[in-house]
Amino acid sequence: MKIAADLEEQGWDGLCVVDSQNLSGDPFVALAMAATVTERIGLGTGVSNSVTRIAASMASAILSVDRVSDGRALIGLGRGDSALAHIGKAPARMKQFETYLRHLQTYLRGEAVPFDEIELPDEVAPTVSHLGLADEPEESRITWLDGREKKVPVEVAVSGPLAIKVAARHADRIMFTLGADVDRIAWGIDVAKQARRDAGLDPDGIAFGAYINCVPGNEMDLARDLARGGLATFARFSVMHGKPNGPMSPAAAQALQSLHNTYDMNKHTQDDSRQAAGLPGAFIDHFGVVGPPDRCIEKLRSLAALGLDKLFFGVMFRLVQTPEGRAAKALMEREILPALR
């Protein structure tokens, strides 16, 4: 609650919280509490996944936050990372992810999902017809929606071409986790627009944003060190399955490959992890946005010029844990955020 109130007071546009059940508390409880101490900022997950909650539960949770916050909620969705790793699983398969995303959007529109499309095997729970009720539901919908709410937007975090194409067909906004690389984000936008054309959809009928690791500061080595843990987390998505994806230089590909080979999920997001420590300074400078404020502003504006309408500054919560981090956050609020308005 304290963080949410501070972000609103300091001019931020929104707050997203992690959804990783073994590493943090429930995000929807946190967002509902944040709604009670704020009036303006958007509130969402960054990000939830398609495995640990069925789509109906996910929709109901974010719709509850939306109602408490008077229409300020959004759902950020991905295939899963730490939330799945801590129950012994890798990210969701693409077919499951696309079905889930389609179902989530259906629920959020107040429409019905057929029972036979919900992937709960009979070994987990038999059909309701086994109960022999006098009457029973025939389809699945969020019945407590009154139809007056605007639809909660769904943002999908993506890095590889298959996920980009799925998101292009079903998301309200695609959030690229491709680093602060103009060429890579331009590539992602091209892939997404072509996927929409192939599906008979308007290529301009979707919004684009990006997760960016940004740490301003005049001492480059300090700024790099403050960015390391979060940047390692997001960079890994571009080499999740062992092979770097998207356009990049040989040096960047080598850095990503090394990141994959050294990644320790037990030290996820942490600055003192071996994956963070192993990132070359040149890679941090390229994949992230670090250094003097003027340099950061110039790079962020070049990304926005590609057609991004949202920049999400990832893993900012780690900045408030040290005096140096708090100084970097204050510098963002004083110089960078006003320049991006």
N, C-alpha and C positions, 0 to 999 in steps of 0.2 A: 504493500500500500504506500509505503514511504517513497519507494522508487517511482511508482506511477505518478504520485503527486508532484515529485520533483521534476520528472520529465515534462509534464504538462506546464509547470511553472517556467521551465527553462526553454520552452518554445519547440519541443519536439512534436511531431505529428502523430506518433503512435507508439505503442508498446506491444511487442510480441514475446511470448514466453515459451520455453522449451517444453515439449511433451515427451518425456523419457522417464517412465514410471519408476525405474530402479535408481535413478540419479536425482530426481527432484519430485516435489509434491505435485498434486493434480493441477494441471494448467487452467482448467475451467473454474475451479474454486478461486485460484489466484486472480483470474481475469474478472470474475464477478466481484471480488473484493476491490480490485482496482477501479471498477466502474463506480463504486460508491464514493470514491474520493477524487474523481475526475469528472469533467464535463465535456471536454472537447476531443481528446486524443482517441484514435482508433485502438482497438484491442483485439489481439488475435494470437494464434499459435504459430510458432516458428521452429519446427513444424510438427504437426501430428502425422500419423502414418495410417496405412490402410489395413493393418493387421491386428493391432492390440485392442481396437474397438470395432464392433460392427457399425456399418454406416448409419443405421437408425440411431444408435447411441451417440455417435459423433454429431449427427445433425441436431439431436435434441439438446446436447450439451452446449453447442455454440449458439443455438437459437435461444437458450436460456440466458446466456451472456448478452446476446443482442437485445433481449427484452429488458434486462436489468440496466443496460447501458444506453437505452433509448436509441438503438439502431447503429451502434458504433462497432459492431463485431465483424470479424472476418475469420475464415479458417484457412490456415496454411497447411498444405498437405504434401507429403513426399512418400517414397516407397519404404522409408524406415531406415534407421541407422543404429544409434546407441540403444534405442528402445527395444529393437529386435535382438541386437547382439547380447543384451543382458537377459534374454530368455532363450539364448542359444540359436538364434535364427539370423539369416542374412536378409537383405532387403526383399520385399515382395516381388513375386514374378509379375512380369509386365501385363499379362492377361488379367490377373487378379486385380492389379492396380487400376486398369482401365475400367473394369466392371464396377469396382468400388467407387471410383470417381463419378461414373455415370449415375450410380445409385445415390450418392451423396447429393449431387445436384438435383436429382429428382425429389428427394425428401425436402430439400431446402426450398424448392418451388411449391411445396404443398401437394405434390402429386404422389401417386402410388407406385410401389415396387412389387412386382409379382413374387409370390412366395417361392416359386420354383427357380428364381434367379438368385436367391439368397444362399450363399455358400456355407451352410451349416449341415454337415453330413449327418445321416441318420444315426451313426454311432455316437454322436455327441448329443443329439436330441431328436426324437421321432417327431413326425408331423402332428399338429394339434388334433387331427382327426382321430388319433389314437385314444383321445379322451372321451369320445362319444358324447360331446356336448349337444344341447338342443340347437344351438346356433354358434357360429364362430366367425372370426374375421376371414375375409376372402383375399385380402391383399394387405400390404404393409404401407402405412402412411403415418405422418405426424399429425394426429387428429386434433391436437390442442392449438394448432395455428389458426388464427382467425381470418387470415387472408388480407389483413391490412398492412402487414409488415413488408418492407422491401426485402428482396432476397439477399441473404447473407452472401457476400462474394467469396469465391473459392480461388485461392492462389496456389499454384503448384510449383514446387521447387524442382528444378531439372538441371542436368548437366549433359547427359548422353543423348544421341539423336533419337532413339526409340522413345525415351521419356518425353522429349520435346514434342514429338509427334502426337503422343497420347494427350499431353496437356493442351496442345493446339486445338484438338477436337473437343475438349470438354471443360477447360478452365475459363475463368473470367480474366485472370491475369497469369502470365507465365513469369516466374521468378527464376532468373538464371543464376546458377552457382558456378560460374565460369571464370571467376576472378574479375579484376578490373582491367581486362584486356579488350580493347576496342575491336580487334579482329575476331576474337572468339565470340563476343556478344553479337556482333554483326552476323557471324555465321549462324548462331542460334536463332536469331530473328528470321533469317532466310529460310532455315529448316522449318520453323514454325509456320511461316506464311505459305510455304509450298504445301505443307501438310493440310492446311485449311483449304487451299485450292483443290487439292486432291479429294478432299471430303465434300466438296461443293459448298464450302463456307466462305464468307467474306474474309480475305486475308487481313483486312484492316479492322476486323470486328473483335479484336482481342487486345488487351493491354499487356505491356511488357515492363518488367522491373528486374532488379538484380540485387543479390546479396553481396555486399562489399565490406571488406575489412579495412577500416579507416582509422588511423591513429596519427593525428597531427603532432608536430613537435620540431623544434629547431635542431635538436640533437638526434641525428639519424639513427645511430646505434640504439639509443633508448627507444625511439619510436618503433624500430623493427622488433625489439625485444618485447615490447608491449603488445605487438600485433601477432607474435609467433603462434601462440596457442590457438587463437581463433582462426587464424589464416590456415594453419595446418588442418584444422577441422574441415573447413570449406574446400580447400584445395584437394583433399582426399576424394571428394565426390567426383572429380574429373579423372580419377584412376581407381574407382571403387572396385572394379573386378580385375585389376591387374594390368590393364592396358590403357594408357592415356587416350582420351577422346577429344576430338575437335582439333582445329588448327593450332599449332604452337611451334616454337623454335626447338631445335634439338636440346638446348640447355634446359628449357622448361620441361620437356618430356623426361629428361634424365632426372631432374629434381622431383618430378611427380612419381617416377618409378621408385626412386629411393624412399620417398615418403610412404608409398604403399608397402614397401618391403620392411619398413621399420615401425609401422603404426601399432601402437599399443592402446587398445580400447579402454584399458584400465586407467589410462591417463588422458582420456578424451577431453579436449578443449584446454588442457593445462599447459601453461607456458614452460614448465620444467620437464615436459615429456621429451623422450628421445626424438620423436617425429618433429616436434617444434624446434628443438635445438639443432637438428640436422638441416634445416632449411637455409639455403644460401641467401646472403643478403640481397643479391641481384634478383633472385626469384621473389623475395618479399616485396621489393620495390616494384616489380612488374605485376605480380598477381594481386597485390594490395594497393592501398593508397596511404602512403606514409611520408612524413617529412614536413617541411615548412607549410603553413596554411595556404600560401599562394600556389604552391606546387600541387597541393591536394585539391584546391578549388579548380584549377585548370584541368586536372585529370577527371574529376567528377563531372565537370561541364562537358567534356568530350564524350563521356559515357551517356549523359542525358541527351546529347545531340543525336544519338542513334535512334531515339524514339522511346527511351525509357521514361515512364512517368512516376516511377517509384524507386528509391534507393533505400535498401534496408541495411543498416550498419550492424553487422552480425557480431555476436558475443560481446556486446558492449558492457554486459554486467561485470565482466572481469576487470574493466577499467576502474570501477569504483572501489576495488579492493586494496589499492595502494595509493599513496600520495601522488606518485608520478602518473598513475592512471587517471586519478581525479583531475589532475592538471590538464591532461590531454582532453578529457571530456569537456572541461570548462572552455578550452580553446575551440573545440568544435562548436560549442553553443555561442561563443562570442564572435567567431569569425566565419566559420564554414557554413553553418545553417543559414544565417542571414544572406550569404552570398548565393545560395542555391534557391532562394525563394523566387 
